[in-house]
Amino acid sequence: MNNNLLKNNNTFSTGNKVSIAHIIGSQRNFFNSGMTKNISFRIRMLKRLKTVIRLNEDAICNALYKDLGKSKAESYMAEIGMVYEEINTALANIKKWSRPERVAGNLSVFPSANYIYSEPYGVVLILAPWNYPFNLAISPLVGAIAAGNCVVLKCSKSSINTSNVIKNIIDKTFKKSYVFCADANINYDAIVNHSYDYIFFTGSTRVGRIIMRKAAKKLIPVSLELGGKSPCIVDETADIKLAAKRIVWGKFLNAGQTCISVDYVLVHQNVKAALIKELLKEISRKYSNAEKSKSYPKIINEHHYKRLKDLMKTETTILGGKYNDNLLKIAPTILPCSDYDKPVMEDEIFGPLLPVIAYSDTHKMISKLKTCEKPLACYIFTSDNTFADNIINEISFGGGCVNDVILHIANNHLPFGGVGNSGIGNYHGKYSFDTFSHKKGIVNSFSRIDIPLRYAPYNNIKYTILKKILR
């Protein structure tokens, strides 16, 4: 093992500034050395990363509390624990994932053996968001390392405390010519305006479009993990009490600042009153005086706090909605008389406001959803399997749950990602490895047999034979 790789190295610093171009150049040189392609090396690096995270759990939790007001339990459940799961899955499977995969041939390549080789892209850029700042920075990093890449990581300045802890972890663990964490305060343009082999971005759809435009100029492939207005559909047959319990949990996790949060509820008008009643009961049980609670997260900054308060002002009826200007906290809020034409339905809410919209006709409800941008998630509460299947088959969305919310993100045997306006590509588990790997197809032809049919001259006899065997 190259122990120098694990030392904090400031070779590429000029004063207090780091030349990103110099970092990328050094990473290309290191990648071209072939070291990162060594499976044992990747395993050692992932184990080292896990060890350093373990040593910094308290620092991570403290930073998440400072940035977002997350309790220690929520931080471990939704951030640290999910990262451990990604690392453990990669460590258990990296040898198998990295082997050439033999696939079937066909008459066109007979006689031969055919393989798919997984090779790392090279130097990849990971741009992480502020809402789950540890999980959404380190989880894709695990996939990039497992696949054999070098990485430039940029965390959000909005969650500056967590970003600083991440930078400290990366600096302690890796040499900059392998994995480099940029200062969170560095302008995005200073990071993005360079040549990478892959870009992985998590954030808003608006910024995702900017990243894609910049990447397109240099033909850099991208993954865009975005968001959107994820609906939760509750039909007449649903277990209303259970639906309310799970909707409240999923909606107000991280004070609604979750890319796959329930953005709004579509409920059959016959059970709307019952659902709202149960939602309010559940909020009262789980989130009493939330605007003052130490365990209830805050809104990330003044800008988003004001944006959410302004949205509340546009609604005629509000249930809940207490707020604390000093702590930047907004208690769980139900908007029971909302509709598609309200301001709260124009963009992703990303906060603890839950619009409730009634529907009476399933076909009209589905038709309306088809006119909306494709969301990152969709949730269905029903006892009717046919109803659930119709929604899943009729509506395009990234992923979701039936009779639950959020949990699909926790199973790293499932791909996680959006479609259309909610993103491009997916990751988690092997899907992360595949995202950061180029799939190279190889035909290994046998030399003992050489079929003359493919060679010139081409005549009517060959044409007749080809038509019979290739059809």
Buried (B, 14 or more C-beta within 10 A) or exposed (E): EEEEBBBEBEEBEEEEEBEBEBBBBBBBEBBEEEBBBEBEBBBBBBEBBBEBBEEBEEBBBBBBBBBBBBBBEBBBBBBBEBBBBBBBBBBEBBEEBBEBEEEEBEEEEEEBBBBBBBBBBBBBBBBBBBBBBBBBBBBBBBBBBBBBBBBBBBBBBBBBBBBBBBBBBBBBBBBBBBBBBBBBEBEBEBBBEBEBBBBBBBBBBEBBEBBBEBBEEEEBBBBBBBBBBBBBBBBBEBBBBEBBBBBBBBBBBBBBBBBBBBBBBBBBEEBBEBBBEBBBBBBEEBBEEBBEBEEBBBBBBEEBBEBBBEBBEEBEEBBBBBBBEEBBBBBBBBBBBBEBEBEBBEBBBBBBBBBBBBBEEBEEBBEBBEEBEBBBBBBBBBEEEEBBEBBEEEBBBBBBBBBBBBBBBBEBEBBBBBBBBBBBBBBBBBBBBBBBBBEEEEEEEEEEEEEEEEEEEEEEEBEEEBEEEEE
